[in-house]
Amino acid sequence: MTLKDFLTSKVFFKQLAIALVIVVVVIFGLLQYLSYATNHGEEIPVPDLRKMTLEKAEEALDAVDLEYVVLDTVDFRAEYPPYTIVEQDPLPKVNVKDGRKVYVKINSKGFAAVSLPDIIQKTYRAAIPSLKSAGLEEGKKTYKPYLAKDVVLEVWVNGKKLKAGDKVMKSSKVDLVLGDGKTGYEEPENDTIKTSEPESSEE
């Protein structure tokens, strides 16, 4: 049988059909495997881990086949319990594939102590940025007689008068006593010297 006869024979077409079927089956099987291996189309919403302890977060993530990784401990935030999660990535309800790692940041135990900046005799406008840069908050303002207006005369925290360098808890409210600018130098009264005209003498 010549090559031309073979290529036009039923045997050739039968073998070609079998080969095509085998190729289709192999490709289909490979696609199914890849779909299974990569969990194609299967996504899991990330649970909200905020305010959870690590133990509770681990339980919640294990239930959906996810893992957590602690990135850092952040400065204490009063709205979150100590040692609970305050930030997470990915965010809650974001769809991810199983086995994905969720990165979290943990709240500190409490506020750290900071040094009170030196703001005595500074103006109110200059004192506030100094307090904020130290992690402190502005409290109540009161005034007392003083020549210069809005100059810081005293600093109080929780009812205690403090000085520069004293330790206070971060985020404490600092009460300020300011000058009212109403005290000035009183001008002395002009003394009036009464002079009497010389009496005329009778000649």
Protein Blocks (a to p, Z undefined) as FASTA:
>chain_A
ZZklmmmmmklmmmmmmmmmmmmmmmmmmmmmmmmmnogoiacddddfehiafklmmmmm
mmnopacddfbdcdddfkbcehiafbdcddehiacdehiacddddddfbdcddddddfeh
iafklmmmmmmmnopacddddddddfbghiafbdceehiacdehiacdehiacdddddeh
laccdddddddddddddddddZZ
